[in-house]
Amino acid sequence: MIPHPPYAEDQPLAHLILTTHVLHRAFQLGTGIGLFAGTARSLFFSSSSSALPKPVTATTTRAPTAITNLLRPSALGGLAGITIFSLLLPVQMWGKQIIEWQDRSWRLLENRGQVEVDQNGMDGMGR
């Protein structure tokens, strides 16, 4: 359980709480964008050709399936989201005092909706 004191000034682990929250959201956002892009790509740029498919030999690879066309962009989007936001968080918080980190992390823990989203995300990851 994450400690949540009554005042922001007493918030321990402020850096860890805020960093974990941002990276968790970055992964979810990147995965969602990747899933959307993969779905759009599958729908709008389908390779429906009238030519007969080539026979599969030992040197040819199989064509990607529909699930592969959705999972690959989702995984790459999640990776891109974590990469981008791991660079943007230090830029955003550069030069901020510890009380600002504590305040932001305390407000995250004070927001019931945000805590519920965090809990559901952790449950979805298989906590």
C-alpha positions, 0 to 999 in steps of 0.5 A: 500500500502506498503511504498517503499522509494528511499533508503533502509536505509529509508525502514520502516516496514522492518521486517514485509515486509520480514516476510510476504513475506517469510511466503507467499512463504512458504505457496505456496511452501508447498501447491505445494509440498503437491499437488504434493505428493498427486497427486503422491500418488493417481496415483501410490498407488491407492487402486484398488482392485477387492474385492467388497466394504464393505457396509457402516454402522453407524460405518464405515467411507466413503473412501476418495474421489479423491479430499480429497486425493489431498486437505489433503496433500496440506493443511498439506504441507502449514501448514508444510511450514509455520511452517518450514520457520517461524523457518528458517527465524529467524535462517537466519537473526539472528544477522543481523543489521536493515540495512540488513533487510531494504535492503532485504525488499527494494530489494523485493519491487524493483523487479517488478516480485516479486511484481507482484507475491505477488499481484497475490498471494494476489488476489488468497487469495481473498484480 
